[in-house]
Amino acid sequence: MASESRCYHAAMNRRDFSLFATAALAGGYTMADQPKVQSLDDALRWLDKLDRAGSVRATGAWPMGAVLEHMAQSIEMSLDGFPQPKSAAFQATAGAAAFAIFKWRGQMSHSLSEPIPGAPALGAGADWRPGAVRLRAAITRFNGHTGLLKPHFAYGALGKADFAMAHALHIANHQDEIVLA
């Protein structure tokens, strides 16, 4: 049954991709989420791809710059602390279970318009490039960090490899709403 379920989801993903790709290409846009980020090194290469694109936009509730700032905030807060963590009981149960599922699937799915609890407001400016610079700096800082990491507001304490995976999955999930022209 589990393998049937995975096959079903893979078929649905291909179908959804085909439908979206057809619609996006008809409008002159190419998808920025192909290939999906799978590591923080991939995220840096993806940022290079954004820099080379003629046009970049987010299709969701937030402007592109805010999406990139949100990704950067998450990485920065893994180093500096999250302002409003969930309870220890939540982190040890629902939060840990959610991360375990995301890790097992190799894919995160979360609300793409929900800010990190207690995080500073995201910018609404039209220029996305400062957000890209901030995200690149956050990734570089995270990669060079050798000390303890702060517990994730929902998942709780994570080691560096798991946090790196969480950040990569988070970025990949937000790629679902980003297109390049």
Backbone as JSON, one array per atom type, in Angstrom:
{
  "sequence": "MASESRCYHAAMNRRDFSLFATAALAGGYTMADQPKVQSLDDALRWLDKLDRAGSVRATGAWPMGAVLEHMAQSIEMSLDGFPQPKSAAFQATAGAAAFAIFKWRGQMSHSLSEPIPGAPALGAGADWRPGAVRLRAAITRFNGHTGLLKPHFAYGALGKADFAMAHALHIANHQDEIVLA",
  "N": [[0.82, -1.2, 0.0], [1.95, 1.25, 0.81], [3.87, 1.7, -1.21], [2.16, 1.92, -3.39], [0.85, 4.26, -2.67], [2.97, 6.1, -2.78], [3.54, 5.96, -5.53], [1.15, 6.93, -6.55], [1.19, 9.57, -5.58], [3.47, 10.48, -6.93], [2.59, 10.3, -9.58], [0.53, 12.16, -9.5], [2.02, 14.45, -8.93], [3.56, 14.7, -11.28], [1.49, 15.15, -13.1], [0.35, 17.53, -12.07], [2.6, 19.17, -12.33], [2.89, 19.18, -15.12], [0.52, 20.45, -15.94], [0.83, 22.97, -14.68], [3.27, 23.81, -15.78], [2.63, 24.0, -18.51], [0.77, 26.1, -18.43], [2.39, 28.13, -17.35], [4.48, 28.37, -19.24], [3.03, 29.16, -21.45], [2.5, 31.75, -20.78], [4.96, 32.93, -21.1], [6.79, 32.44, -19.12], [9.26, 30.66, -17.23], [9.69, 27.93, -15.02], [11.04, 28.46, -11.85], [11.43, 26.57, -10.02], [12.57, 24.24, -10.88], [15.49, 22.55, -11.36], [14.43, 21.37, -8.13], [15.6, 22.79, -5.09], [17.82, 20.96, -3.12], [19.72, 21.05, -1.24], [21.71, 23.29, 0.78], [23.83, 24.21, -0.72], [22.76, 23.86, -3.28], [20.8, 25.81, -3.04], [22.33, 28.15, -3.08], [23.28, 28.03, -5.72], [20.82, 28.23, -6.99], [20.12, 30.84, -6.27], [22.04, 32.17, -7.79], [21.01, 31.59, -10.31], [18.63, 33.04, -10.19], [19.69, 35.61, -10.15], [20.64, 35.78, -12.76], [18.37, 35.75, -14.28], [15.95, 37.28, -16.44], [13.58, 38.29, -15.45], [11.99, 37.96, -12.33], [9.5, 36.61, -10.3], [7.08, 36.26, -7.68], [4.29, 34.18, -7.25], [2.53, 33.95, -5.23], [1.01, 35.12, -2.13], [2.86, 36.9, -1.08], [5.22, 39.46, -2.05], [8.13, 38.93, -4.14], [10.57, 39.73, -2.89], [9.84, 39.62, -0.17], [9.37, 36.89, 0.14], [11.97, 35.86, -0.15], [13.21, 37.16, 2.01], [11.83, 35.96, 4.13], [12.73, 33.31, 3.91], [15.41, 33.77, 4.53], [15.15, 34.76, 7.15], [14.37, 32.45, 8.55], [16.69, 30.86, 8.45], [18.54, 32.57, 9.7], [17.37, 32.7, 12.23], [17.74, 30.14, 13.15], [20.26, 30.3, 14.01], [20.3, 32.48, 15.75], [18.03, 32.39, 17.33], [14.54, 31.73, 17.67], [11.78, 33.93, 17.87], [9.2, 33.33, 19.01], [8.76, 30.49, 20.18], [7.03, 27.34, 19.87], [5.4, 25.35, 22.41], [7.38, 23.17, 24.54], [6.25, 20.65, 24.67], [4.71, 20.57, 22.32], [6.77, 20.79, 20.39], [8.12, 18.38, 20.91], [6.29, 16.5, 20.12], [4.03, 16.93, 17.94], [5.53, 18.77, 16.36], [8.06, 17.51, 16.07], [7.18, 15.19, 14.81], [6.13, 16.23, 12.41], [8.48, 17.25, 11.18], [9.87, 14.83, 10.9], [8.28, 13.52, 9.03], [8.48, 15.28, 6.82], [11.22, 15.03, 6.33], [11.41, 12.28, 5.74], [9.82, 12.17, 3.42], [11.28, 13.88, 1.87], [10.47, 16.35, 1.2], [8.84, 19.38, 1.94], [5.77, 20.73, 3.03], [4.01, 23.53, 3.63], [2.15, 26.4, 4.81], [2.52, 28.92, 2.51], [2.29, 31.57, 2.99], [2.46, 32.19, 5.61], [3.91, 33.87, 8.2], [6.94, 33.48, 10.19], [6.36, 32.82, 13.54], [6.28, 35.69, 15.53], [8.34, 36.91, 14.14], [10.09, 39.71, 12.65], [8.27, 42.05, 10.61], [7.86, 41.39, 7.15], [9.43, 42.87, 4.27], [7.83, 44.89, 1.78], [8.7, 45.82, -0.58], [9.33, 46.39, -4.1], [11.73, 45.55, -5.19], [13.5, 42.62, -5.35], [16.09, 41.88, -5.01], [17.64, 42.73, -2.65], [16.59, 40.92, -0.75], [17.52, 38.52, -1.8], [20.28, 38.85, -1.48], [20.38, 38.93, 1.3], [19.46, 36.33, 1.91], [21.49, 34.78, 0.75], [23.64, 35.59, 2.36], [22.76, 34.65, 4.84], [22.75, 31.86, 4.41], [25.48, 31.45, 3.94], [26.53, 32.24, 6.4], [25.3, 30.33, 8.07], [26.42, 27.95, 7.02], [29.08, 28.3, 7.78], [28.96, 28.23, 10.5], [29.87, 26.9, 13.65], [29.02, 26.43, 16.17], [26.49, 25.72, 18.7], [23.12, 25.27, 17.62], [20.03, 27.08, 17.62], [16.9, 25.97, 18.96], [14.36, 24.99, 16.64], [11.35, 26.76, 16.05], [9.07, 25.15, 15.84], [9.9, 22.47, 15.36], [11.74, 21.92, 17.32], [14.87, 21.04, 18.93], [17.45, 20.57, 16.62], [20.06, 18.9, 14.9], [22.96, 20.06, 13.05], [23.01, 18.98, 10.4], [20.34, 18.12, 10.08], [19.04, 20.59, 10.4], [20.09, 21.94, 8.19], [18.93, 20.42, 6.18], [16.21, 20.95, 6.74], [16.14, 23.71, 6.17], [16.78, 23.67, 3.41], [14.61, 22.17, 2.39], [12.58, 23.93, 3.07], [13.16, 26.18, 1.47], [12.89, 24.95, -1.04], [10.15, 24.36, -0.97], [9.06, 26.93, -1.09], [9.88, 27.56, -3.65], [7.84, 26.69, -5.21], [6.16, 28.8, -5.74], [7.49, 30.61, -7.33], [8.51, 32.13, -10.3], [10.42, 32.47, -13.29], [11.36, 34.7, -15.91]],
  "CA": [[0.0, 0.0, 0.0], [2.8, 2.43, 0.87], [4.46, 1.95, -2.52], [1.08, 2.42, -4.25], [0.62, 5.64, -2.29], [4.06, 6.91, -3.34], [3.35, 6.01, -6.98], [0.02, 7.81, -6.81], [1.64, 10.95, -5.39], [4.4, 10.81, -8.02], [1.78, 10.54, -10.78], [-0.16, 13.43, -9.3], [3.01, 15.52, -9.04], [3.87, 14.87, -12.7], [0.34, 15.76, -13.74], [0.28, 18.92, -11.62], [3.72, 19.86, -12.95], [2.59, 19.36, -16.55], [-0.51, 21.48, -16.08], [1.38, 24.27, -14.34], [4.32, 24.16, -16.75], [1.96, 24.44, -19.73], [0.22, 27.44, -18.18], [3.49, 29.08, -17.15], [5.19, 28.58, -20.5], [2.14, 29.9, -22.33], [2.62, 33.16, -20.39], [6.32, 33.39, -21.31], [7.57, 32.24, -17.92], [9.77, 29.33, -16.96], [9.59, 27.66, -13.6], [12.28, 28.55, -11.1], [11.52, 25.47, -9.07], [13.1, 23.04, -11.53], [15.27, 21.51, -10.36], [14.18, 21.8, -6.75], [16.72, 22.86, -4.16], [17.91, 19.79, -2.24], [20.75, 21.32, -0.24], [22.01, 24.72, 0.84], [24.67, 24.51, -1.89], [21.8, 24.03, -4.38], [20.14, 27.1, -2.85], [23.24, 29.19, -3.57], [23.23, 27.98, -7.18], [19.51, 28.75, -7.37], [20.21, 32.3, -6.18], [22.78, 32.59, -8.99], [20.05, 31.49, -11.41], [17.73, 34.19, -10.07], [20.45, 36.8, -10.55], [20.8, 35.79, -14.22], [17.06, 35.76, -14.93], [15.47, 38.58, -16.9], [12.51, 38.71, -14.55], [11.69, 37.01, -11.27], [8.33, 37.04, -9.54], [6.38, 35.29, -6.85], [2.88, 34.1, -7.63], [1.73, 33.81, -4.01], [0.52, 36.29, -1.42], [3.95, 37.82, -0.76], [6.12, 39.81, -3.16], [9.34, 38.12, -4.22], [11.52, 40.13, -1.85], [9.36, 39.12, 1.12], [9.59, 35.43, 0.16], [13.4, 35.65, 0.09], [13.48, 37.58, 3.39], [11.26, 34.93, 5.0], [13.67, 32.19, 3.89], [16.6, 34.21, 5.26], [14.8, 34.82, 8.57], [14.37, 31.1, 9.11], [18.08, 30.44, 8.62], [19.12, 33.44, 10.73], [16.81, 32.36, 13.54], [18.34, 28.88, 13.61], [21.52, 30.7, 14.63], [20.1, 33.53, 16.76], [16.86, 32.08, 18.15], [13.21, 32.06, 17.15], [11.17, 34.8, 18.88], [8.02, 32.76, 19.69], [8.72, 29.04, 19.98], [5.9, 26.55, 20.37], [5.72, 24.72, 23.69], [8.26, 22.0, 24.47], [5.4, 19.49, 24.4], [4.4, 20.61, 20.88], [8.0, 20.48, 19.67], [8.47, 16.97, 21.11], [5.26, 15.62, 19.55], [3.57, 17.32, 16.59], [6.62, 19.39, 15.61], [9.04, 16.47, 15.71], [6.54, 14.29, 13.83], [6.06, 16.94, 11.12], [9.81, 17.25, 10.57], [10.2, 13.45, 10.51], [7.56, 13.24, 7.78], [9.12, 16.07, 5.74], [12.53, 14.41, 6.08], [11.16, 10.99, 5.08], [9.32, 12.45, 2.07], [12.21, 14.72, 1.12], [9.65, 17.47, 0.71], [8.08, 20.09, 2.95], [4.59, 21.46, 2.57], [3.51, 24.4, 4.68], [1.53, 27.61, 4.28], [3.54, 29.77, 1.9], [2.04, 32.96, 3.34], [2.43, 32.3, 7.06], [5.22, 34.29, 8.71], [7.49, 32.82, 11.36], [5.75, 33.49, 14.7], [7.07, 36.71, 16.21], [9.4, 37.46, 13.29], [9.83, 41.06, 12.15], [7.46, 42.13, 9.39], [8.59, 41.26, 5.88], [9.35, 44.04, 3.41], [6.86, 44.81, 0.68], [9.27, 46.53, -1.72], [9.29, 45.72, -5.4], [13.05, 45.01, -5.53], [13.75, 41.36, -4.66], [17.53, 41.62, -4.89], [18.13, 42.75, -1.26], [16.21, 39.67, -0.12], [18.43, 37.48, -2.29], [21.57, 39.1, -0.81], [20.21, 38.51, 2.7], [19.39, 34.86, 1.95], [22.85, 34.26, 0.48], [24.45, 35.84, 3.56], [22.29, 33.74, 5.89], [23.24, 30.52, 4.09], [26.94, 31.46, 4.14], [26.75, 32.28, 7.85], [24.92, 29.01, 8.6], [27.43, 26.96, 6.6], [30.32, 28.51, 8.53], [28.69, 28.17, 11.94], [30.34, 25.66, 14.28], [28.48, 26.33, 17.52], [25.16, 25.15, 18.87], [22.02, 25.92, 16.92], [18.85, 27.33, 18.45], [15.78, 25.08, 18.59], [13.37, 25.47, 15.68], [10.15, 27.14, 16.79], [8.1, 24.06, 15.81], [10.51, 21.14, 15.37], [12.61, 21.76, 18.48], [16.31, 20.95, 18.71], [17.91, 19.82, 15.45], [21.49, 18.97, 14.61], [23.25, 20.91, 11.89], [22.59, 18.32, 9.15], [18.88, 18.19, 9.98], [18.65, 21.98, 10.16], [20.41, 22.24, 6.79], [17.88, 19.79, 5.38], [14.98, 21.72, 6.95], [16.25, 24.96, 5.41], [16.7, 23.35, 1.98], [13.22, 21.8, 2.1], [11.79, 25.16, 3.18], [13.41, 26.95, 0.26], [12.28, 24.21, -2.15], [8.7, 24.52, -0.9], [8.75, 28.27, -1.6], [10.1, 27.59, -5.1], [6.56, 26.4, -5.87], [5.47, 30.04, -6.09], [8.44, 31.52, -7.97], [8.71, 31.9, -11.73], [11.43, 33.3, -13.96], [11.08, 35.0, -17.32]],
  "C": [[0.86, 1.26, 0.0], [3.41, 2.74, -0.49], [3.39, 2.44, -3.51], [0.83, 3.88, -3.96], [1.71, 6.54, -2.88], [3.92, 7.04, -4.85], [2.22, 6.97, -7.34], [0.46, 9.26, -6.68], [2.6, 11.37, -6.5], [3.62, 11.1, -9.29], [1.05, 11.87, -10.66], [0.83, 14.59, -9.46], [3.38, 15.77, -10.5], [2.72, 15.55, -13.41], [0.24, 17.23, -13.37], [1.39, 19.74, -12.26], [3.41, 20.16, -14.41], [1.57, 20.46, -16.76], [0.05, 22.86, -15.79], [2.42, 24.72, -15.36], [3.69, 24.66, -18.04], [1.43, 25.85, -19.55], [1.33, 28.48, -18.05], [4.19, 29.4, -18.46], [4.33, 29.36, -21.5], [2.22, 31.4, -22.03], [4.02, 33.69, -20.55], [7.22, 33.2, -20.1], [8.11, 30.81, -17.88], [9.77, 29.15, -15.45], [10.96, 27.71, -12.94], [12.47, 27.35, -10.19], [12.0, 24.17, -9.7], [14.56, 23.27, -11.86], [15.08, 22.11, -8.98], [15.49, 21.81, -5.96], [16.68, 21.63, -3.27], [18.97, 19.97, -1.16], [20.97, 22.83, -0.21], [22.97, 25.12, -0.28], [23.8, 24.69, -3.14], [21.12, 25.39, -4.27], [21.03, 28.25, -3.33], [23.27, 29.21, -5.1], [21.89, 28.52, -7.71], [19.48, 30.28, -7.3], [21.0, 32.87, -7.36], [21.85, 32.6, -10.2], [19.07, 32.66, -11.38], [18.43, 35.46, -10.54], [20.58, 36.92, -12.07], [19.47, 35.93, -14.96], [16.68, 37.19, -15.36], [14.43, 39.15, -15.97], [12.24, 37.59, -13.56], [10.45, 37.53, -10.56], [7.77, 35.88, -8.73], [4.91, 35.33, -7.23], [1.96, 34.02, -6.42], [1.34, 35.14, -3.41], [1.6, 37.34, -1.16], [4.71, 38.21, -2.02], [7.42, 39.01, -3.05], [10.34, 38.46, -3.12], [11.13, 39.61, -0.47], [9.57, 37.61, 1.24], [11.05, 35.15, 0.5], [13.78, 36.06, 1.51], [13.0, 36.52, 4.38], [12.21, 33.72, 5.06], [14.92, 32.54, 4.7], [16.32, 34.25, 6.76], [14.89, 33.44, 9.22], [15.8, 30.61, 9.39], [18.75, 31.26, 9.73], [18.64, 33.03, 12.13], [17.3, 31.01, 14.04], [19.68, 29.15, 14.3], [21.31, 31.61, 15.84], [18.94, 33.26, 17.71], [15.57, 32.54, 17.5], [12.46, 32.83, 18.23], [9.99, 34.2, 19.64], [7.95, 31.25, 19.45], [7.41, 28.44, 20.48], [6.35, 25.9, 21.68], [6.66, 23.53, 23.48], [7.45, 20.75, 24.16], [5.04, 19.43, 22.91], [5.62, 20.19, 20.07], [8.33, 18.99, 19.74], [7.46, 16.02, 20.46], [4.96, 16.03, 18.1], [4.7, 17.92, 15.76], [7.65, 18.37, 15.16], [8.46, 15.52, 14.67], [6.47, 14.95, 12.46], [7.42, 16.93, 10.44], [10.2, 15.85, 10.11], [9.51, 13.08, 9.2], [8.18, 14.0, 6.62], [10.45, 15.43, 5.34], [12.36, 13.09, 5.31], [10.7, 11.2, 3.64], [10.35, 13.18, 1.21], [11.53, 15.94, 0.55], [8.88, 18.06, 1.88], [6.83, 20.67, 2.29], [4.04, 22.22, 3.77], [2.87, 25.61, 4.02], [2.62, 28.53, 3.76], [3.3, 31.25, 2.19], [1.94, 33.16, 4.85], [3.81, 32.7, 7.57], [5.67, 33.43, 9.89], [6.92, 33.55, 12.58], [6.72, 34.45, 15.4], [8.17, 37.34, 15.38], [9.06, 38.89, 12.88], [9.04, 41.01, 10.84], [8.36, 42.05, 8.16], [8.4, 42.52, 5.05], [8.37, 43.82, 2.26], [7.39, 45.52, -0.57], [9.27, 45.7, -2.99], [10.63, 45.07, -5.76], [13.34, 43.76, -4.69], [15.23, 41.12, -4.37], [18.08, 41.74, -3.46], [17.75, 41.48, -0.48], [17.12, 38.52, -0.53], [19.81, 37.62, -1.64], [21.49, 38.62, 0.64], [20.16, 36.99, 2.81], [20.76, 34.25, 1.71], [23.74, 34.44, 1.71], [24.04, 34.9, 4.7], [22.8, 32.32, 5.65], [24.74, 30.43, 4.36], [27.26, 31.45, 5.64], [26.42, 30.93, 8.48], [25.98, 27.97, 8.26], [28.71, 27.08, 7.4], [30.17, 28.37, 10.04], [29.14, 26.83, 12.53], [29.78, 25.47, 15.68], [27.12, 25.64, 17.55], [24.13, 25.96, 18.07], [20.85, 26.09, 17.88], [17.72, 26.4, 18.03], [14.83, 25.76, 17.59], [12.08, 25.74, 16.44], [9.11, 26.02, 16.84], [8.75, 22.69, 15.99], [11.35, 20.87, 16.6], [14.07, 21.67, 18.08], [16.61, 20.06, 17.5], [19.42, 19.95, 15.37], [21.71, 19.78, 13.34], [22.79, 20.27, 10.58], [21.08, 18.37, 8.98], [18.4, 19.62, 9.75], [18.95, 22.37, 8.72], [19.35, 21.64, 5.87], [16.57, 20.57, 5.52], [15.01, 23.01, 6.15], [16.13, 24.7, 3.91], [15.27, 22.98, 1.58], [12.31, 23.01, 2.14], [11.94, 26.0, 1.92], [12.74, 26.27, -0.93], [10.76, 24.36, -2.14], [8.3, 25.9, -1.43], [9.03, 28.42, -3.1], [8.82, 27.33, -5.86], [5.84, 27.67, -6.33], [6.37, 31.06, -6.78], [8.62, 31.14, -9.43], [9.73, 32.91, -12.26], [10.96, 33.57, -15.39], [12.37, 35.34, -18.01]]
}
